[in-house]
């Protein structure tokens, strides 16, 4: 592809520069690039609950029906939720919040962190019960929970400083 001869000298030089220069990048699209995920993280957690809840409910209700239903019918215990609906709605809401928190912890920090936090929570509860409420704790239990809390602290330290 050459420069047309009917152009003047300056025009020929400019045309040659344009022809031989590197191509300009295409203009950016006006829309932002699509995100890797479809929804915000909280919607992913709710979607996870949407798919997990029916399966969990079937297995939990099935197990409870096999193990607890005969005695529940015998003692007329099925009337207790009807007598205290607000308490049971509050318990259900708190259970939902615990499940949401567990999914968010797994999403943001991983399943190992959820397990470590559960262990630390249990150990902290026992230490609180022994120190504040005066519950009896054997030396073996105290040693086990002390080791558990020490390991929790070490895990967080090593994770924080990437050791």
N, C-alpha and C positions, 0 to 999 in steps of 0.2 A: 504494500500500500504506500503510495508516494504522495508527495505534496503537489497540488495542482499548480501548473506553471503560470496561470493567469493572475495569481496573487502577487502582491508586491513583496519586496525583500523581507521587510519586518514580518509581514503576515506569513511568509513561507517559513521563517525561523520559528515563529510561534506555533504554527501548525505542526512542524516537525517535533517541537518540544511536547506538544500534546499527544502526538501519535506515539512517541517513544517513551513517555513517562509511565510510571507504574500506575495501574488503575486505582481509582479511589475506592474506598470501601463503600459498600451499599449503605444507604441511610438506614438508621435503626428503625425498627418497627415501633409504632406508637403504643402498642399494647405491651405490658410487661411479659416476660417469659413465664410460661406456666410453672407452677410450683411442683415440687416432687410429690407432695401429698395432696389429697383432695380437700381435706378439711383441716381446721385448726386442731391442735392436740386434744382438746377436751372433747371434740366431736368424735375423734377416733376412739376415745375411751368409751363414750356413750354407745358408739356403734359396736364396740367389743362387748359391752354389756347386753346390747340388743340381741346378739347372736349367742352369748353364753347363758343368759338367764333362763330361756326355756329348757335347755338341756339340763342345767343345774336343778331347776325346779322339778323336773320329771324324776330325776334320780333321788333328790332329797325327799319329795313327797312319797315316792315309792318305798324308800327305806323306812320312813316314818310310819307308813301304813302297815308295813310288815311287822315292825318292832313295837310301835306304840299304840296303834289304833285299837286293838282289842281292849286294852286297859283303859284307854281314853273313853271308849263307849261304855264300858262297865261302870266307870266312876262319873259319867256325865261331865267330863272335863271339857268337852267341846262348848259348853256354855260360858266358860271363863272369858274367852275373847269377846263374846257378845256383851258380857257384863262390864268389860273395861276396854272399849274400842280405842280410846285415845292412847292408852298405854301401849297397845299393840301397834297402832299406827306410828307412834314415836319410835318403838323398837324397830319396826320395818324401815323407817326413814334412816335411822342410825346405821342399820345394816347396809342399806344402799350407799350411804356416805363412806362406810368402811371399804366396801367393794370398789367404789370410785377412787378412793385414796390409794388402795393397793394397785389398781391399774395404772394410776398416774406415777406412783413410785417405780413400778416396773418399767414404764415407758421412759421415764427420765433418768433413773439411776441403775436399773437392771434388777433382775430377780434375786441375785445374790444379796444386794443391799436390802431388799425387802426381808429376806430371811435373817440377815444380821440384825436389822431393826427389831424384828419380832423377838429374837433371842435377847437383845438388850432390854426390850420392854418387859419381858417376863422376869429377867434378873432384877431389873429396877423395881418392879412391883414387889418382889419378895424382900428386897432390901428395905423398901419403904414400910412394908408390913412388919418387919422385924424391928426397925428403928423407931417408927412413929406409933404403930399400933400395939407393939409389945408382943407380937407373935413369936412362938418358940421356933428356932431354927437350929438344926444340928450342925456341928462343926463341918461335917462332910458336905452338907447342902451349902453352907456359907462359903466353903472353899470352891465348890463348883460354880456358884454364882459370881464369886470374885474373879475366877479365871475367865468366865464368860464376859464379864464387863471389861476386863483387861484386854481380852482378844478383840472386843468391839472397838475399844479405844485405839489399839494398834492397827486394826484394819482401816479405820478412818484416817489415822496419821499417815500410814503408808499410801493410802489412796490420794490424800491431799497433796503430798509431796512427790508423788509418782516414783516411789522408791521400789 
